[in-house]
């Protein structure tokens, strides 16, 4: 397969080669061989639109059982038909990817990881990890047996603002954390016009695990577990609603999760009913607070009653932990340590929280988590 590099990249490479006669860094860093698994998750189009010609990766195969979606992808992104496969096993056998990026429904994550683990192929999937704790533990077992990395990609993992809040907490600048309020939501998947194949499984309780509870609740569970250095909550209480049953008849479209820790509490708000999309959080400590403002800014107040809030720009996140592709390559090729936000261990706890939240909402009772998983 011929990879088409961006003209700017090729011009730079040619100039370096001609002027120095030496091997360039780009030539010394072969791209990571990546397979795409699934085309039913709408985030695949954002990824392909931005990263198709990245020097970090080479897309060597695309596996999707729906021939219509495969054909559409070939036309839209110029894929050679030789790299299109209906079956994941076939793609791995013939294309030999080092890692796969997973854009299936969430229910299929377990199957994909189990297949990839048998072949020693690393996995990065779109959030969340799994539809149940049972599936999450099966994924953990497969990953350890196959000695592969399993990473979970969240948009919020790359927000400078979240990392700035984390740094303030761990520098002791806010005092001990007492309450965290995390907001993640938008108008609703149908309202924002997601693709039909995406909407079909987002609104299927088996394939998605729930509705807004799993789609957006996972962000807050991930961020809180990260802020708490992996500590699992003692209790999980959740309330879900179907505010728009005429649209979302099978899953919740509104969810609130309350997590308790020995000296802290988190409120995770997940919604398909908000007038605007938002992903932000408020972190309240004993001596100050930090409120993230979209991806790059943060509002901070510290000190006594006479202190004032200030809004500051968050500093850049150090490479390779600043974007998903550089990060994936660093973990798979260079042996970099997985970041806690995307790590399998953190996301086992995320799934445990979501699983308990679903049971709490169904029963109307608070769920106490066992001392160990």
C-alpha positions as CSV (number, residue, x, y, z in Angstrom):
1,X,0.0,0.0,0.0
2,X,1.3,3.5,-0.9
3,X,1.0,6.0,1.9
4,X,0.5,9.6,0.8
5,X,2.4,12.0,3.1
6,X,1.4,15.7,3.5
7,X,3.3,17.9,1.0
8,X,4.8,20.0,3.9
9,X,6.1,16.9,5.5
10,X,7.7,15.7,2.3
11,X,9.2,19.0,1.6
12,X,10.8,19.2,5.0
13,X,12.1,15.6,4.7
14,X,13.6,16.3,1.3
15,X,15.3,19.5,2.4
16,X,16.9,17.8,5.4
17,X,18.1,14.9,3.4
18,X,19.6,17.1,0.6
19,X,21.2,19.6,3.0
20,X,22.8,17.2,5.4
21,X,23.0,13.9,3.6
22,X,22.1,12.3,6.9
23,X,19.1,10.2,8.0
24,X,16.3,12.4,9.2
25,X,14.4,11.8,12.5
26,X,11.3,10.9,10.4
27,X,13.2,8.2,8.6
28,X,14.5,6.9,11.9
29,X,11.0,6.6,13.3
30,X,8.9,4.3,11.1
31,X,5.2,4.8,11.5
32,X,3.2,2.6,13.8
33,X,1.2,0.0,11.8
34,X,-2.4,0.5,12.8
35,X,-5.6,-1.3,12.0
36,X,-9.1,0.3,12.3
37,X,-11.7,-2.0,13.8
38,X,-15.3,-0.9,13.3
39,X,-16.9,2.0,11.5
40,X,-20.1,2.4,13.5
41,X,-18.7,4.8,16.1
42,X,-19.0,8.4,14.9
43,X,-15.6,9.4,16.4
44,X,-13.9,7.4,13.7
45,X,-14.6,10.1,11.2
46,X,-13.1,12.8,13.4
47,X,-10.0,10.6,13.8
48,X,-9.7,9.9,10.1
49,X,-10.4,13.4,9.1
50,X,-7.5,14.8,11.2
51,X,-5.0,11.9,11.3
52,X,-5.3,10.0,8.1
53,X,-1.9,11.2,6.9
54,X,-0.1,11.5,10.2
55,X,3.6,10.5,10.1
56,X,3.0,8.8,13.5
57,X,0.9,6.0,11.9
58,X,0.3,3.9,8.8
59,X,-3.3,2.5,8.4
60,X,-2.7,-1.0,7.1
61,X,-6.2,-2.4,7.4
62,X,-9.8,-1.6,8.1
63,X,-12.1,-4.3,9.5
64,X,-15.9,-3.8,9.4
65,X,-18.6,-6.4,8.7
66,X,-21.0,-4.0,7.1
67,X,-20.0,-3.8,3.4
68,X,-21.8,-0.5,2.9
69,X,-19.8,1.2,5.6
70,X,-16.6,-0.2,4.2
71,X,-17.4,1.0,0.7
72,X,-18.3,4.5,2.0
73,X,-15.0,4.7,3.9
74,X,-13.1,3.7,0.8
75,X,-14.7,6.4,-1.2
76,X,-14.5,9.1,1.5
77,X,-10.9,8.5,2.6
78,X,-9.3,7.0,-0.5
79,X,-8.6,3.6,1.1
80,X,-7.2,1.0,-1.3
81,X,-9.6,-1.9,-1.5
82,X,-6.9,-4.3,-0.6
83,X,-6.8,-3.1,3.0
84,X,-10.5,-3.5,3.6
85,X,-11.7,-6.6,5.5
86,X,-15.0,-7.9,6.7
87,X,-13.3,-9.9,9.5
88,X,-10.9,-8.8,12.2
89,X,-9.0,-12.1,12.3
90,X,-8.5,-11.9,8.5
91,X,-7.3,-8.3,8.8
92,X,-4.7,-9.2,11.5
93,X,-3.5,-12.2,9.6
94,X,-3.0,-10.3,6.3
95,X,-2.2,-6.7,7.3
96,X,-0.1,-7.4,10.5
97,X,-1.0,-4.3,12.5
98,X,1.0,-3.6,15.7
99,X,-2.0,-2.0,17.2
100,X,-5.7,-1.4,16.5
101,X,-8.0,1.6,17.1
102,X,-11.5,0.4,18.0
103,X,-14.6,2.1,16.7
104,X,-17.2,-0.6,17.3
105,X,-20.1,-0.5,19.8
106,X,-19.0,-0.9,23.4
107,X,-20.4,-4.4,23.7
108,X,-18.0,-5.6,21.1
109,X,-14.9,-4.3,23.0
110,X,-14.5,-7.6,24.8
111,X,-14.5,-9.7,21.6
112,X,-12.0,-7.4,19.9
113,X,-9.6,-7.4,22.8
114,X,-9.8,-11.2,23.2
115,X,-9.0,-11.6,19.5
116,X,-6.2,-9.1,19.5
117,X,-4.7,-10.6,22.6
118,X,-4.4,-14.0,20.9
119,X,-2.3,-12.3,18.2
120,X,-0.3,-9.9,20.4
121,X,-1.9,-6.8,18.9
122,X,-2.2,-3.8,21.2
123,X,-5.6,-2.0,21.5
124,X,-6.8,1.6,21.9
125,X,-10.6,1.9,22.1
126,X,-13.0,4.7,22.3
127,X,-14.5,5.2,25.8
128,X,-15.8,3.5,27.8
129,X,-14.0,0.2,28.3
130,X,-16.9,-2.1,28.6
131,X,-20.7,-2.5,29.1
132,X,-20.2,-4.5,32.4
133,X,-17.7,-5.3,35.1
134,X,-17.8,-8.9,33.9
135,X,-16.6,-7.8,30.4
136,X,-14.0,-5.5,31.9
137,X,-12.5,-8.3,34.0
138,X,-12.5,-10.5,30.9
139,X,-10.6,-7.8,29.0
140,X,-8.1,-7.5,31.8
141,X,-7.5,-11.3,31.8
142,X,-7.1,-11.4,28.0
143,X,-4.7,-8.4,28.1
144,X,-2.5,-10.0,30.7
145,X,-2.5,-13.4,29.0
146,X,-1.7,-11.9,25.6
147,X,0.8,-9.3,27.1
148,X,-0.8,-6.5,25.3
149,X,-1.6,-2.9,26.2
150,X,-5.3,-2.0,26.3
151,X,-5.9,1.8,26.4
152,X,-9.1,3.8,26.5
153,X,-9.3,7.0,24.6
154,X,-11.3,9.9,26.1
155,X,-11.4,13.4,24.5
156,X,-10.9,14.9,28.0
157,X,-7.6,13.0,28.5
158,X,-5.9,15.6,26.3
159,X,-7.4,18.7,27.8
160,X,-4.8,21.1,29.3
161,X,-7.4,22.4,31.8
162,X,-7.9,18.9,33.3
163,X,-4.2,18.4,33.7
164,X,-3.9,21.9,35.3
165,X,-6.6,21.0,37.9
166,X,-4.8,17.7,38.6
167,X,-1.5,19.4,39.1
168,X,-3.1,21.9,41.6
169,X,-4.6,19.0,43.6
170,X,-1.3,17.1,43.7
171,X,0.8,20.1,44.5
172,X,-1.5,20.7,47.6
173,X,-2.5,24.1,46.2
174,X,-6.2,23.5,46.9
175,X,-5.9,21.5,50.1
176,X,-7.4,18.0,50.4
177,X,-10.1,17.4,47.9
178,X,-13.6,17.5,49.4
179,X,-16.0,17.6,46.4
180,X,-15.8,17.3,42.7
181,X,-18.6,18.1,40.3
182,X,-18.2,16.9,36.7
183,X,-20.5,17.9,33.8
184,X,-20.5,16.0,30.5
185,X,-23.3,16.2,28.0
186,X,-25.0,17.7,25.0
187,X,-28.5,18.1,23.4
188,X,-28.7,14.3,22.7
189,X,-27.2,12.1,19.9
190,X,-30.2,12.4,17.6
191,X,-30.5,16.1,18.2
192,X,-26.9,16.7,17.2
193,X,-27.2,14.5,14.1
194,X,-25.0,11.5,14.7
195,X,-24.8,8.9,12.0
196,X,-27.6,6.3,11.9
197,X,-25.3,3.4,12.6
198,X,-24.0,5.3,15.6
199,X,-27.4,6.3,17.0
200,X,-28.6,2.7,16.6
201,X,-26.2,1.3,19.1
202,X,-26.0,4.3,21.4
203,X,-29.7,3.8,22.1
204,X,-29.4,0.0,22.6
205,X,-29.0,-0.9,26.3
206,X,-27.1,-4.1,25.4
207,X,-24.6,-2.5,23.0
208,X,-24.1,0.7,24.9
209,X,-24.6,-0.5,28.5
210,X,-27.1,2.3,29.0
211,X,-27.8,5.7,27.5
212,X,-26.3,9.0,28.8
213,X,-25.2,7.1,32.0
214,X,-22.6,5.2,30.0
215,X,-22.0,7.6,27.1
216,X,-21.2,10.5,29.3
217,X,-21.0,9.2,32.9
218,X,-17.7,7.4,32.0
219,X,-15.9,10.8,31.7
220,X,-16.6,11.8,35.2
221,X,-15.8,8.4,36.6
222,X,-12.5,8.4,34.8
223,X,-11.5,11.9,35.9
224,X,-12.5,11.3,39.5
225,X,-10.6,8.0,39.7
226,X,-7.6,9.8,38.2
227,X,-7.8,12.7,40.7
228,X,-8.1,10.2,43.6
229,X,-5.0,8.3,42.4
230,X,-6.9,5.2,41.6
231,X,-8.9,5.0,44.8
232,X,-12.2,3.2,44.4
233,X,-15.3,4.9,45.9
234,X,-17.0,3.3,48.9
235,X,-20.6,3.8,47.6
236,X,-22.3,4.6,44.3
237,X,-25.7,6.1,44.0
238,X,-27.4,7.0,40.7
239,X,-30.6,8.4,39.4
240,X,-31.6,8.1,35.8
241,X,-34.5,9.4,33.8
242,X,-36.1,9.2,30.4
243,X,-37.0,12.9,29.8
244,X,-37.5,12.2,26.1
245,X,-39.0,8.7,25.9
246,X,-40.4,9.5,22.5
247,X,-36.8,9.6,21.2
248,X,-34.9,7.4,23.7
249,X,-37.4,4.7,24.6
250,X,-34.9,2.0,25.6
251,X,-32.2,3.9,27.5
252,X,-31.8,6.8,29.9
253,X,-31.1,10.3,28.6
254,X,-30.4,11.9,32.0
255,X,-28.2,10.6,34.8
256,X,-26.6,11.7,38.0
257,X,-24.1,9.6,39.9
258,X,-22.9,10.3,43.4
259,X,-19.6,8.7,44.6
260,X,-18.5,8.8,48.2
261,X,-15.0,8.4,49.5
262,X,-13.8,8.5,53.1
263,X,-13.3,12.3,53.0
264,X,-14.6,13.3,49.6
265,X,-17.6,13.2,47.3
266,X,-18.1,13.4,43.6
267,X,-21.2,14.3,41.6
268,X,-21.1,13.1,38.0
269,X,-23.7,14.8,35.8
270,X,-24.4,13.1,32.4
271,X,-27.0,14.4,30.0
272,X,-28.5,14.2,26.6
273,X,-30.8,17.1,27.5
274,X,-28.6,20.2,27.8
275,X,-28.9,23.2,25.5
276,X,-25.2,23.2,24.7
277,X,-22.4,20.6,24.8
278,X,-20.0,20.8,27.7
279,X,-17.2,18.9,29.3
280,X,-15.9,20.5,32.4
281,X,-15.4,20.0,36.1
282,X,-15.2,21.8,39.4
283,X,-12.7,20.7,42.1
284,X,-13.2,22.0,45.6
285,X,-10.5,21.5,48.2
286,X,-10.2,22.7,51.8
287,X,-8.4,25.9,50.8
288,X,-9.3,26.6,47.2
289,X,-11.1,25.6,44.1
290,X,-10.3,25.0,40.4
291,X,-12.9,25.1,37.6
292,X,-12.0,24.0,34.2
293,X,-13.1,26.1,31.2
294,X,-13.3,24.1,28.1
295,X,-10.0,22.5,27.0
296,X,-7.4,25.1,27.7
297,X,-8.3,27.4,30.6
298,X,-8.9,27.2,34.3
299,X,-10.5,29.4,36.9
300,X,-8.8,29.3,40.3
301,X,-9.4,30.8,43.7
302,X,-7.1,30.2,46.7
303,X,-6.6,31.7,50.1
304,X,-9.0,33.4,52.5
305,X,-12.2,35.3,52.2
306,X,-10.5,38.3,50.6
307,X,-9.0,36.3,47.7
308,X,-10.2,36.6,44.2
309,X,-10.9,34.2,41.4
310,X,-8.5,34.4,38.4
311,X,-8.8,32.7,35.0
312,X,-5.5,31.4,33.6
313,X,-4.4,29.6,30.5
314,X,-3.3,26.0,31.3
315,X,0.2,25.1,30.3
316,X,0.7,22.5,27.5
317,X,0.7,18.8,28.4
318,X,4.2,17.3,27.9
319,X,4.6,15.1,24.8
320,X,3.8,12.3,24.2
321,X,0.9,12.6,26.6
322,X,-0.7,15.5,24.7
323,X,-2.5,13.6,21.9
324,X,-3.7,10.1,21.3
325,X,-1.5,9.1,18.4
326,X,1.8,10.2,19.8
327,X,0.8,8.5,23.0
328,X,-0.2,5.2,21.4
329,X,3.0,5.1,19.5
330,X,5.1,5.9,22.6
331,X,3.4,3.1,24.6
332,X,3.5,0.5,21.9
333,X,6.9,1.2,20.4
334,X,8.9,3.1,23.0
335,X,7.6,1.3,26.1
336,X,6.2,4.5,27.6
337,X,4.1,4.1,30.7
338,X,0.4,4.3,30.1
339,X,-1.2,7.5,31.5
340,X,-3.6,6.8,34.3
341,X,-6.5,8.4,32.5
342,X,-6.4,5.8,29.7
343,X,-4.9,2.9,31.6
344,X,-6.7,-0.4,31.9
345,X,-6.5,-0.3,35.7
346,X,-8.3,3.0,36.0
347,X,-10.9,2.0,33.5
348,X,-11.7,-1.2,35.4
349,X,-12.7,1.1,38.2
350,X,-14.6,3.3,35.8
351,X,-16.6,0.3,34.6
352,X,-17.2,-0.9,38.2
353,X,-18.6,2.5,38.9
354,X,-20.9,2.5,35.8
355,X,-22.0,-1.1,36.5
356,X,-22.9,-0.1,40.1
357,X,-24.6,3.1,39.0
358,X,-26.8,1.1,36.6
359,X,-27.8,-1.2,39.4
360,X,-28.4,1.7,41.8
361,X,-30.7,3.5,39.3
362,X,-32.7,0.3,38.7
363,X,-33.1,-0.5,42.3
364,X,-33.3,2.9,43.8
365,X,-30.7,1.9,46.4
366,X,-27.1,3.0,47.1
367,X,-24.6,0.3,46.1
368,X,-21.7,-0.3,48.4
369,X,-18.6,-1.5,46.6
370,X,-16.7,-4.5,48.1
371,X,-13.3,-3.7,49.7
372,X,-11.5,-5.4,46.8
373,X,-12.6,-6.0,43.3
